[in-house]
Amino acid sequence: MSEENPEKLSRQEVKKQLAALTKEFQKLPTTKTRKPQKPDEDKQLDSIQETISYLRVCIKYNVFDLEACRREIKYLREKLESENK
């Protein structure tokens, strides 16, 4: 197996998991589809929505960071290979 195969598999797995997570988020009710019955429920729903928003930002950042790391690793490998020749 080449060293790039695990990276490609890892990328595919990340994409698959992100797609599954997105589907789960879409299943959650929003304030437009469900009206809270009590003030406590309203606070809980707001808290859950804030947490989901935060998780989305974290996921986007992690995907960005992962891509940046992969680019950096590729650059460093190429630089190392060129120095060894």
Secondary structure by P-SEA (a helix, b strand, c coil): cccaaaaaaaaaaaaaaaaaaaaaaaacccccccccccaaaaaaaaaaaaaaaaaaaaaaaaaaaaaaaaaaaaaaaaaaaaaac
